[in-house]
Amino acid sequence: MHCLVTGAAGFIGSHLCERLIADGHRVSGLDAFIPYYPREIKETYLKDLRRQSQFIFRELDMRSADLDSVVEGADVVFHLGAMAGLAKSWTDFDLYQSCNLTATQRLLEAVRKRAKPSRFIFGSTSSVYGRFATGDETLPTRPISPYGVTKLAAENLCRCFADEHGIPVVALRFFSVYGPRQRPDMGYYKFIRALLRDETITVFGDGQQVRGNTYIDDCVSATVAAMQAPVGETYNLGGGETASVWGILHKLETLMDRKAKTKLEPARPGDQRSTFADTAKLRRHLSWEPKTTLDQGLMKQIEWQKGLP
């Protein structure tokens, strides 16, 4: 099959491209290299992919580029390209609106005109639920950050095109994905880097915020399985273990045999208090199960970060 992956140079996208190629698919990857973090980091993720004959990469900005020829012939579209992160969405809303909403609308419109994929798989987020994201897909969607608002709006755009134009949308709401290639602005990356460098770790709020954790390989496996999902469904995608910020720090101290130095800062606006994905529907529909324990996944991320410059 010919798979189109947006956000192909990012954390989840690059892993997904590698998995799809390993499964025998042809992959067209798109990325705009918007400087949320250094381009050089993303280029390292593409290094091995660029050597694959089944992989074609296009650097383009979906907010302005001609997408008609790009989507043509795609059997499955994985739309992971987005502007991530909570904090910056409060200060640069236009960037989030354009990357997460305008780009999604333009991609959907191109697919409507020029492609007939079997699935259009949209990468969403637990942030659409808001402060408390613990439960199944029937939870009310009440985002508390501009980032979450734009992602929920993009979900609704996908449903609009599905209802009016028959685009076969499946939405996946990712819960706290971690592992090798995690973005450098994300908590676990920062914690591990600080421990490796004997630097002070900033803990926001009281540190009792709870996260359901999803190892990258489990996330990718579920995303690939979604190629067979019933059209129109929305799924929570999360691993089976939760931990608070302090709990993660204690785990990292044990795994790395180091003592964390911490300082407290006020809670960040838009930060979720508790997340844990009820994945019963995903398991029931696609026979998917997470396979990586939290300790195993953290150890793999630690080993990866040890090898970074």
Secondary structure as the mmCIF struct_conf table of DSSP 4:
data_model
#
loop_
_struct_conf.conf_type_id
_struct_conf.id
_struct_conf.beg_label_comp_id
_struct_conf.beg_label_asym_id
_struct_conf.beg_label_seq_id
_struct_conf.end_label_comp_id
_struct_conf.end_label_asym_id
_struct_conf.end_label_seq_id
STRN STRN1 HIS A 2 THR A 6
TURN_TY1_P TURN_TY1_P1 GLY A 7 ALA A 9
BEND BEND1 GLY A 10 GLY A 10
HELX_RH_AL_P HELX_RH_AL_P1 PHE A 11 ALA A 22
TURN_TY1_P TURN_TY1_P2 ASP A 23 GLY A 24
STRN STRN2 ARG A 26 ASP A 31
TURN_TY1_P TURN_TY1_P3 PRO A 35 TYR A 36
BEND BEND2 TYR A 37 TYR A 37
HELX_RH_AL_P HELX_RH_AL_P2 ARG A 39 LEU A 46
TURN_TY1_P TURN_TY1_P4 LYS A 47 ASP A 48
HELX_RH_3T_P HELX_RH_3T_P1 LEU A 49 ARG A 51
TURN_TY1_P TURN_TY1_P5 SER A 53 GLN A 54
STRN STRN3 PHE A 55 GLU A 59
TURN_TY1_P TURN_TY1_P6 MET A 62 SER A 64
BEND BEND3 ALA A 65 ALA A 65
HELX_RH_AL_P HELX_RH_AL_P3 ASP A 68 VAL A 71
TURN_TY1_P TURN_TY1_P7 GLU A 72 GLY A 73
BEND BEND4 ASP A 75 ASP A 75
STRN STRN4 VAL A 76 HIS A 79
BEND BEND5 LEU A 86 LEU A 86
HELX_RH_3T_P HELX_RH_3T_P2 ALA A 87 TRP A 90
TURN_TY1_P TURN_TY1_P8 THR A 91 THR A 91
HELX_RH_AL_P HELX_RH_AL_P4 PHE A 93 GLN A 97
HELX_RH_PI_P HELX_RH_PI_P1 SER A 98 THR A 102
HELX_RH_AL_P HELX_RH_AL_P5 ALA A 103 ARG A 114
BEND BEND6 SER A 118 SER A 118
STRN STRN5 ARG A 119 THR A 125
HELX_RH_3T_P HELX_RH_3T_P3 SER A 126 VAL A 128
TURN_TY1_P TURN_TY1_P9 TYR A 129 TYR A 129
BEND BEND7 ARG A 131 ARG A 131
STRN STRN6 PHE A 132 GLY A 135
TURN_TY1_P TURN_TY1_P10 GLU A 137 THR A 138
BEND BEND8 LEU A 139 LEU A 139
BEND BEND9 SER A 145 SER A 145
HELX_RH_AL_P HELX_RH_AL_P6 PRO A 146 HIS A 165
STRN STRN7 VAL A 169 PHE A 174
STRN STRN8 VAL A 177 TYR A 178
BEND BEND10 GLY A 179 GLY A 179
TURN_TY1_P TURN_TY1_P11 PRO A 180 ARG A 181
TURN_TY1_P TURN_TY1_P12 PRO A 184 ASP A 185
BEND BEND11 MET A 186 MET A 186
HELX_RH_AL_P HELX_RH_AL_P7 GLY A 187 ARG A 197
TURN_TY1_P TURN_TY1_P13 ASP A 198 ASP A 198
STRN STRN9 THR A 200 PHE A 204
TURN_TY1_P TURN_TY1_P14 GLY A 205 ASP A 206
BEND BEND12 GLY A 207 GLY A 207
STRN STRN10 VAL A 210 TYR A 215
HELX_RH_AL_P HELX_RH_AL_P8 ILE A 216 ALA A 225
HELX_RH_3T_P HELX_RH_3T_P4 ALA A 226 GLN A 228
BEND BEND13 ALA A 229 ALA A 229
HELX_LH_PP_P HELX_LH_PP_P1 PRO A 230 PRO A 230
TURN_TY1_P TURN_TY1_P15 VAL A 231 GLY A 232
STRN STRN11 THR A 234 LEU A 237
BEND BEND14 GLY A 240 GLY A 240
STRN STRN12 GLU A 241 SER A 244
HELX_RH_AL_P HELX_RH_AL_P9 VAL A 245 MET A 256
TURN_TY1_P TURN_TY1_P16 ASP A 257 ASP A 257
STRN STRN13 LYS A 261 GLU A 265
HELX_LH_PP_P HELX_LH_PP_P2 PRO A 266 ARG A 268
TURN_TY1_P TURN_TY1_P17 PRO A 269 GLY A 270
BEND BEND15 ARG A 273 ARG A 273
STRN STRN14 SER A 274 ALA A 277
HELX_RH_AL_P HELX_RH_AL_P10 ALA A 280 LEU A 286
HELX_RH_AL_P HELX_RH_AL_P11 LEU A 294 LYS A 306
TURN_TY1_P TURN_TY1_P18 GLY A 307 GLY A 307
#
